[in-house]
Amino acid sequence: MATITYCKGLPTPAEELNPLGKTQLEMFLAEYSSIFHVCVCETANHLLWDNKFNKSQWNTHLQQTYGINKRHANGVIAFSQGAVDAASANRQRHVKVLTAKFKSCQKWIKKTERKLKNARKFYRRKNWQNSKTGCQLPLSVSIQYRDTNWQNLRFQLHYKKRKLNHYQLQIEYLKAAPIRVTIPKGQAYVVGAATEACGNQNCQWNGQTIKIRVPYCLEDKFGKYVSSEIGDFHRNVNRLPAEGAKTWHFYRKDGKWCVAVQFTPAPVKQVSRPIQYGCIGIDLNPGSIGWAYIDPEGNLKHHGQISIQMGLPRGKQDAAIRHICFLLLDMAIFYQCPIVCEELDFSGKKNQLREKGRKYARMLSAWAYSRFFELLTAIVSNRGIELRQVNPAYTSLIGLVKYVRMYGLASDEAAALAIARRGMRLGEKLPDSITAYLSVNDSKHVWSQWNQLNSKLKRLIRSRHAYYGISNWEFLVDAERSRSVDPQQGSGNALKTSA
């Protein structure tokens, strides 16, 4: 089960302050953090350069070298392993991102070179003025910049080739360079266990007072134990159990010591009923969130939109997202049902931002999709609401084709309805008015039919507004007939018909 961490600033009771204005716990942490830092640095170097790591032998080495007990040494090893694993995972992720950018840049170069080659080939023809197909990249001149679009594209091609070489050098260097780990100062980490008293033998906390076992090397200065009144971790929904393992982390931030406890959360009372009794589907878009509540039969009961503004500063953005998450939580509690959302990953699209337009890159960069579902998961899980993720394939298309005109919904509300139905494992067959115009193979999966329709609609419809004016999908027949009669004007006739 996943763990939760509660953090707070370390309190300084007036009765515990010494003449320097520090508590005994702060004085101890200042001394022990320097020893802990040296131990972690040596352990991290050992993990990086020695493939055969023996935890027991290294634990004994730390105890004998630095005068700490076994539990403190376990905290040192756990902290070091976490830092090394994080650095290794970060290096792999960095190489993966650069590789994706390299492939995207390489694909753009091949496409652009092919476009220039075909354009030159077109203009070498004798009667190119009478061509019926036209040129893929017609030659044009900018009076303002005094160059042609071909010159501008060749300059971009030259820049992309330099960028491609830069990506290649970066990838080669990262694959060969040793991994470096940064160990911050002002840290103390003590690992707990469920079999120990209070969940941690070295840090025992009774809900108000914490009692820390002092390492052997500092007993002459601080005694055997150091205790302090740190109080409780006040939360609206407190899931900190009285029993179970508790790992304590003391760290210095902005000139003040902070304390964090990591634990396995106590279970909460389930508020949402099984998904067979209905659910709420949500569809997140850059400007709004569409939601739809369906009954056990999969019929729409209630729907709506929640406006959301993206691209705000981090603090304001988190506040706006939390407000929306609590609105969704209130609806889920009212209907006593789970929330269903899409399982999306925009890492691939974000790796191609250099080859996209500025408007698209700005929109995708400002879209806090992962942050929204991170906060939503944390909020609903603490309050007994189930959050499910489903495959997002063709949900927008299904909503636009089947439910926009049926219920008079907006596009995001219709997509939310399709997402909710998919969460309940309900089927989505094509309407009969569409299958009559398509060569549908019933032996294949229904998604192959939606894929066939999606490919056809991409050629015929340029705007989502066309879905609101369609009657019995006769535009498919008209557009196909126009294509068969006049291939040059097929897309234009399709646009006029769909409009």
N, C-alpha and C positions, 0 to 999 in steps of 0.2 A: 504493500500500500504506500502511496505517496506520503511524504512528510510535509509538515508545515513549520515555518519559523516565525516566532514572535520576537520583535525587537523593541527596545526602549532605551532612553538615556539613563545612565547609571545615576541614581539619586545620591545626594550628599546630605544626609541628616546633620543638623547643627550639632547634636550631641556627639557625633563621631569625628568632627573636624579637629585636626591638630593645629599647632601654631602656624604651620605653613598653609593652612586652608585646604588641606587634603584629608581624605579619610584613609584609614588603615588599608582598605581594599585597593584604593587608587595607588597608594605607595607600593603595595605588593605587586600590582599589575605593571607598574612602571619598571620594577626590577626584573620581574619574571619575563616580561615581553622581550627584553634584550636577549635573555638566554634562549627563549623560545625561537627567536629569529635566527640565531646562529645554528640551532639544532635543525630547523627546517631547511636552511640553505644547504647544510651538509647533506641532509637526507635527500633533498631534491637533486643535488649533483650526483649522489650515489645512484639514484633511480635512473637518471638520464644516461649514465655511462656504464652501468652494470646491468646486463640483461637478466642475470640470475640473482634476483633479490630474495634474501632470506629474512623474513620479518622478525623471527625470533632472535636470530643472531644480531640483527641491527638494533633491536630493542635493548638487548643486553649491552651493546656498545654504547648506546646513548646514556643508559643508566650509569655505567662506569665512567664515562668521559665527562659528563656534565652534572652528575650528582642529582638526577631526578629519579622518581620512582617509575614503576612499570606503567601506571595509568597515564601519567604525563607523557611518557614516551609513546604510548599508543596514540595520543592526541597529535603528537608531532608527526608520526608516520601517516596518520589519516589525512592531516592537513597537507602534507607534502605530496602524497599520492593524488589528492584532488587537484592540486596546483599543476602537477605534471600532466595528468590526464586532460585537464582543461586546455593546457598549452598545446598538447598534441592534437586534440580535437579541433582547436582553433586553426592550427596549421593545415590540417586536412580540409577544413571548410574553406580556408583562404585559397588553397590550390584548386578546389572544386569550383569556386566562383570565378577564378581567373581562367580556368579551362573553359567554362561556359561562355565567358566573354570572348575568349579567343575564337571559339567556334562560331559565335554570332557575328563577330567581325569578319571572319573568313567567309562566311556565307554571304554577307553583304558585298564583299569584294568580288566574289564570283558572279553574283547577280548584276552588279554594276558593270563589270567588264563585258558580260554577255550583252547587256543593254547597249553599251557603246559600240560593240562590234556589229550588232544587228542594225543600229542606226547608220553606221558608215556603209554597210552593205546595201541598205535601202537607198541611200543617196547616190550610190554608184550606178544605179540603174539609169537607163536612157530616158524612159518615160515615167519617172517616179511621180510626176505631177498627176498622172491619170490613174494612180494606184487606188484600188478599192479598199484595201485594208488599212492604209495609212502607216505612219512611222510610230514606233513605240516611244521614241524620244525625239520629237520634232525639234529642229534647230531654231533657237530664238536668241535675241540679243537684248541685253539690258542697257538702256541709255544711261541710267544712273551710275552703274558700276563699269560700263564700257567693256564688257566681256560677254561671251555667249554662255548658254547653260551647259554646253559641252566642256568649256574651259573650267567652269565652276565645279562640275562633276569630276573632272580629272584631278583638280586640286584636292577635292574631298577623297578621291581614291588614293592619292599620294599620302595624305594624312593618315588614312586608315591602314595603309601598308606599314607605315612607321609605327602606328599603334599596335598592329599585329606583331611586329618584331619585338616591341616592348613587352607585350604579354608573354611571348615565348621566352624571353630572357628572364622575366620574373618567375615563371613557372619552373624553369630549370634551376634557378638559384634556390627557390624555396624547397624543392625536392632534395637538394644536396646539402643545404645549410643545416647546421645543428639547431635543435629546438632550444630556445631560451625561455626561462621561467622567471618572472618577476615576483619576488616575495616582499610584500609590504611590511613595514615595521609597525610596532604598536599592536600586536596581535597575541592572543592566547586562546588555545583551543583544547577542550577537554572532552573526550569521547565517553559516552555513557553506555549502559547495558541494561536490559530489562531485568536481569537476575540480581542486580545490585540494589542496595537500599536507596530509596528516592530516585531510582533510575540512573544514578551516577555516584560512584564511590568517592570520587575526589571533590565533587561539587554537590552538596546535599542542600536541597531547597524545600522548605516546608510551606511555601505559599507566601511568605513574607521575608524570612531571613535566609540568606545563603551562607553556607559554611564550606570553605575551600581548604583542602589539604595542601600545605606548603611543601614544596620540594625540599629534599635533604640539604641542598646547597644554600637555602635561605632560611633554615630553621633558627640559626643563631640570631638572625635579625628580626624575624617576624613570629617566631614560635612555631608550634606544630600546626595550628589552624588560624585562619583569618575569616572573620564573619562580618556581615553588614546587612542592614535593612534595605532591601531593594524593592520590596512591595510586590504587587501582583501585576500581571499583564492584562490590562483592562481592554476588553474587546466587546463589541455588540453581540457577537456570537463567539463565546469562549469555548474552544475545543481542546484546551489543554487538560489532559487527563491527570488524575492523581497518581496513577501507576504507569509503568512503561518506561522505556529508555528515554533519557533526556541528555542531549549533547549541548554543551555550553560553549559559547563563543564570545570572547571579550575583545573589543577592537576600539581604536581611537579614531574619532571623526570630528573634524572642525574643532580640535583642541579639547574635546570632551570624551570621556570613556563611555561606551555603550555596551549593552549586554543583549545577547540573543540566545534563545533556547530553541533547539530543533527537536521535534517529537513526532510520533505517529498520532494523528488526530483521533479523538473519540468519535464514534459514529453518531450521526444526527438522525432525528426522527424523519422518516420519509414522508414528504407532503404530497408529492405528485403520485397519482395513480398509475397503473401500468398503461403503456402507450396504446393498448387496444381500446381504451376508453376515450381516446381523442388526444390531440396534441396541438401545440402552436408551432408553426413554421415561420422562420424569419429569413429574409433575403437582404443582405447588406449591400448598399450601393454608396458611391461617394457622396451623394447628397441626401439620402434618406434610407430608412429601413422599413421595408414592407413586412407586415405580419398577417397571418391568417390562422384562425382557430377552426378546426374541423371536428365533427362528432365521430362516434365509433364507426359509422358507415362511410366516412370519408367525405361527407358533404360539408360545404362551407357554412359556418354559423356567424362568425364575426371576422372583420378584417379592418385594417387601417394602416396608416403611415406615420412614422416618427421622423421628423427632420433632424439631420445631424450635419454639423459643419466640420469639415476636415481642414488640416493645415494650420491649426492653432498652435500656440506655444505648448510645450509639454505639460505644464501644470494645468492650463485651461482645457487642453484636449482630454486629459485624464478625467477632469471634473465633468466635462460634457458626456464622456463615455460612461462614467459611473451613473450619472443621472438616467441615461437611457437604459442601462442594465437594470437599475432598480424599477424602472417602469415595466420592463419585460418580466421582472421577478414578480411584481404585484399582479400582473395578468396571469402568470402561471400559478400563483397561489390562489387567485380567485377561481380559476377554472380547475385547479388541482390536477394539472397535466404536465407532461414533460415539454421541453423546448427542443426543436429540431433545427439544425443549421447545416450549411454546406461545409465540406472538408476541402478547403482550397489552399493552394500553395503558390505564392506569387514569386518565389525565388527565381524561377526560370525566366519570367517576364522581366523582372528587375535586372537580370543580367544582360538584357537586350536594350536597355534604355538609351544607350549611345546611338543605336541604329533607328530609334523611334523619334517622333517629333517632340518638341519641347512641351507642348500642351499635354501630351500623353504621359511624358516622363514626370511632369510636375504633378499631375493627378495621381499617378500610381505611387509616387514617393510620399505624397501627403496623406494617402489613404492608410489609416491606422487599422488595418484589418486584423493582424495578429494581436495587436494590443487590445482590441475590442473583445476578442474571444478569450484572451487571457484573463481580463477582468471579469467577463461574464461567467467563465468557468469557476473562478474563485468565489464569486458572489452567490451563485445558485447552488454550488456544492455545499456551502456552509449552511444553507437553509432548506435542505432536503428536496431540492428540485433537480430532476434528472436532465442532463444535457446530452443529446445525441448528435452525431455527425453522420451525414450520408454522402454518397457519391453525387457530385454536382452535375453529372452528364445530362445535358439537354433539358435541365429544369426550366431555364428561361424560355426555351422554345416551346416546351409543353404548355407552360403557362400562357404564352402568347397565342398559341394555336387553339387550345381547348377552352381556356377559362376567361380570357379577356372579354369576349363578347357574351359568353354564357352568364357571367355575373356582373359585368360592367366594371371590371377591376382595372387598376393601374398595372403596369408591367411588373413592378416589384411585388405587388400583392399577389398577382397571378403566379409568379415564380415561388413565392412563399407557400402558396397553396399546393403547388406541385412538390415542394420540399417536404411539407407535412405529410402528404399522401405517401411519399416514398419512405418516410420514417415509419409509417404504419404498414409498409410492405404491400401497398395496393398497386395494382397494375395500371399502366397508362397506354392504352391502345390508340392508334390513329383513328380519327373520325372517319366515318364511311364516306363523307363528302370529299375526303382527300385520297383515300385508298383507291377511289375510282379513277383517279388521274395518275396513279403510280403503279408500277409493276411490282406489287408487294409479294414477297415470298413468305408464306406463313410458316414454313419450316425453320426459318431463321429467328434469332432473338428479336424482340420488339425494338431494341435499340438500333439494330441495323436499319429498320424502317425509318426511325427518327433521323438517323444519319443520312439516309437517302433524301428525306424531305429537307433536312438542313442544307445539304449541298445544293439542292434545287432552288431553295428560297434565297440563298446567298447570291445567286445569279439574277434573281428576279426582283428582289426587294432591297432597297437601299436604306429605308427608314422604318423604324418601328411604328410610326404613325400609320403606316399602310395597313397594319393589322386591325385597326379600329374601323376601317371602311370597307372591309372585305365581306362579300355576301356569297356564301356557298363556294368560295374559292374558285370562281370562274376565271379569275385572272391567270391561273395556271394554264388553262386551255388556251386563253387568248394569247398569252406570252409565248407558249410553245408554238402556236400556229404562226405568230409573227416571226419567230426565229426560223421556222421552216420556209417561210415565204421570202423573207429578206434578212439574211444573217447580219448585215451591217447595222440594221436599225432595230434589232430584236430587243436589246436592253432599253432603248429609248421608248419603244412601244410598251414594254413591260412596266416602265415607270409611269407612263401616262395612264395605263389601265389600272394599276394599283392605287394611284392617287385618286 
